[in-house]
């Protein structure tokens, strides 16, 4: 994924506000904007930064799915 890509985040995913210990859980699937990869070599959490629900948040990379590019349009 590249910066600016739209991504899908499923219901029940934890979002952590950057610079805060506040954790929110998504109540329904959401669309977010991928900002960047925050994983360090050997980092078990594998986090990335997305813009979701009006702010930058950290989310586990395994819960971030790229949106399909053409959505079935020819």
C-alpha positions in Angstrom: 0.0 0.0 0.0 1.1 3.5 -0.7 0.4 6.8 1.1 -3.0 8.1 0.0 -4.5 4.7 -0.8 -8.1 4.0 0.4 -8.3 1.1 2.7 -11.1 -1.0 4.3 -11.0 -1.6 8.1 -13.5 -4.2 9.4 -16.0 -3.9 12.3 -14.5 -4.5 15.7 -11.0 -3.3 14.8 -9.1 -1.3 17.5 -7.9 2.2 16.5 -5.3 3.9 18.7 -5.1 7.7 18.5 -1.6 8.9 17.8 0.2 10.2 20.9 -2.5 8.9 23.1 -3.6 5.8 25.0 -7.2 6.2 23.8 -8.4 3.1 22.0 -11.6 3.0 20.0 -13.2 0.0 18.3 -15.0 0.4 15.0 -18.7 -0.2 15.3 -19.1 -0.9 11.6 -16.7 -1.4 8.7 -15.0 1.9 7.7 -13.0 3.4 4.8 -9.7 5.1 5.8 -6.7 6.7 4.0 -3.4 4.8 4.4 -0.7 7.2 5.6 2.3 4.9 6.3 3.8 1.8 7.8 5.0 2.1 11.4 6.4 -1.4 11.8 10.0 -1.8 12.8 12.1 -4.8 12.0 10.9 -7.6 14.3 8.0 -5.6 15.6 5.4 -8.1 16.6 2.6 -5.5 16.5 3.1 -4.5 12.9 1.2 -1.2 13.0 0.4 1.3 10.3 -1.0 4.8 10.4 -4.3 5.6 8.7 -6.6 8.7 8.7 -9.9 7.4 10.0 -12.9 9.0 11.8 -11.4 12.5 11.5 -7.9 11.8 12.9 -4.7 9.9 12.4 -4.8 6.6 14.2 -2.6 3.5 14.6 -4.1 0.1 13.6 -2.7 -3.4 13.3 -1.6 -3.9 9.7 -3.4 -7.3 9.6 -6.8 -5.4 9.9 -6.1 -3.1 6.9 -7.3 -4.2 3.5 -6.7 -2.3 0.2 -9.8 -1.2 -1.6 -10.2 -2.7 -5.1 -9.1 -0.3 -7.8 -11.8 -0.8 -10.5 -14.7 -2.1 -8.4 -15.9 -4.2 -11.3 -16.1 -1.3 -13.8 -14.6 -2.1 -17.2 
